[in-house]
Amino acid sequence: MRRRHLLAGLASVGALGGAGAVATGGVADALGGGSGGSIRPVTLDTIDARGSRDGEVTLPAPDRPTFIDFFSTNCDPCVDQMPDLADAHERLGDEVLFVSVTPQNVGGSVSAEKVVEWWRENDGDWLVAADVTAELAAQLNVGAYPSARAIDASGRVRWATSGTHTTEEFVEGIETALDR
């Protein structure tokens, strides 16, 4: 009987510790980075929208801190956090490559025009790209939207999170990737 209580107690401690790591954003190691190795760069097509341009971007940026916001045009929480992302971009956009990435198949189920319209309606004003093959999302273990990753100049994930966040939470997460 004591063994069962001990095991139940240990399981509870593990569950609480894991929940605490998730709640504080301290899951970068489990999500493809943290103090571990660098991620492999992926080149994505960018979308010609306000603050963006038609072309390509390599993520993470070589030798530059990178902040990646993963969003979907059919995600209500993604809409809710856009003002906070805009504020974080205004505060730190000069220090980090700031990119929002849609996982949707631009040119397939969701057109580039739909993304441009969503971007305009939600006041996006920074680089936006499409992860058509979901290669970047898979490499960074993105399983829900919205999700964000702050990656340092060496390509290591320093902050990994899912769900909506305040401006201050975004700024604090991005600052973990800055060499200050």
N, C-alpha and C positions, 0 to 999 in steps of 0.2 A: 504494500500500500504506500509506503514512504517513497519508493522508487517512482511510482506513478505521479505523486505530488511533486517530486523533484523535477521530473521530465516536463510536467505541465508548467511549472514555474520557469524553467529554462526556456520553454517555447514562448511563454508570455514575454519574457525579457527580450528575446530575439525579435518578436513581432513589434514590441514597443520601440526597440532600437532602430529597426528598419523603418517604422513609421516616422520616427524622429528625423532620420536621415533624409527621407523624402520630403518632409515638411520644411526642412531647413535648406533644401537644395543641395545637400551634401552627398549626392549620389553620382557625382561625375565619374568616379572610377568604374562603377557598375555600368555606366552609360557610354563607355567608349573613350574615356580620357582620364581627367584628374591628374594624378602624378604619374600615370602610365605613359605609354608611347604615343607618338603622333598618329593622327589619322591620315589616310591617303587622300590627296587633293582630288576633287571632282570638278570638271568644267561643265557649267550649266548655261543654257540659253537665257539671256535676260529679256525682259518684256519692255517694249517701248511705251512707258506710262510716265505720269508726272514724277519727276525726281529720278527717273530711271532712264535707260536707253536700250535700243535694240543692239544686241551683240552677244558677248559671252562674259562670264565671270568664273574664276577658279576659286573654289571654297575648300578649305580655308585659304585665305589670301597668303601667298608666299611671303614670309618675313614681316607680317603685319597682323596685329590682333584682329579677330573677326567675330562679329555678333550675327547669329543666324536665327531669325524668327520663322518658324514653320507654321503656315496658316492654310486654311481652306476657305474657298468662297462660300461654302454652305455651313460655316461654323459660326454660330452666334457669339460664343465667347471670344472668337477672333476679332469680331467687330467691336465688342465691348472694350478690348484692351488697346485698340488702335490709338486713342488719345494719349495713353501712357507710353506707348512705343514712340509716338511722335515727340513727346517731351524728352524721353531718354535719347532719342536721335539728336534732338536739338542740343542737349547737354554734352554728349560724347561722340557724336558723329564724325568729328574731325580727328579723333584719336583711334578710331576703330572702323574697319570696313563693316558697314551696317547693311544687312541684306535680309529681305523677307523672301521666303521660298514657298511656292505653292507646289504641292505634290501632284497636282492634277495634270492630266494629259492635255497640255495646250495643243490645240489643233485636233484633238480627239473629242472626248466627252465634254470638255470645257474649252471654249475658244479663247484665244488671246484677247479678243474683244470683251469677253465676259470678265476676265481678270482685270483689264484696263478699266472697265466700268466700275467694278467692285472697288478697285484701288482709288478711283476718283471719288466715289460716294463715301469712302471711309478715310479720306484725307491722307492717303499715303503719299509721301514725298521723299522717298529714298529708293535705292536700288531694289528691284523686284525681279525674281528669276523663277524658272520652272524646272522642277526635278522630275522630268518626264519619265525616267526609268526608275525613280525612287532609289537610286544608288546612294545618294548622300543621306537620305532619311534612313535607309537600312544601315549604313555604316555608323550613323550616330544613334541608332536604336530609338528612332522616333516612332512612338506607338499611338500617340494621341495629339489632337490639335486643340488649342495652340501648344507649341513646344518651343523652347529656345535653348541655344547653346552659345556660350562664350568661349572662344578658342584663342589661346595665346599665340604669339608670333612664331613659336616653334611647332605649332600644329597640335598642341595638347588641349583637350577639353578641360576647362577650369570651372565651368558652371553649366549644369544641365538641369532643366526643369520642364514641367508640363503644367498646363493650366494658366489662368490669367494672373497677372501681377500688376502692382502699382509701379509708378515711375521710379520711386526709390528702390524697389526690389530689382527692377531692371538695371538701374545704375549700379547698385551694389554688385549684382551678378557680372555685369560687363567689366567692372573695375577689377575683378579677380583675374581677368585675362590681360590687364595692362601692366606693363613693367614700369612701375613708378617708384 
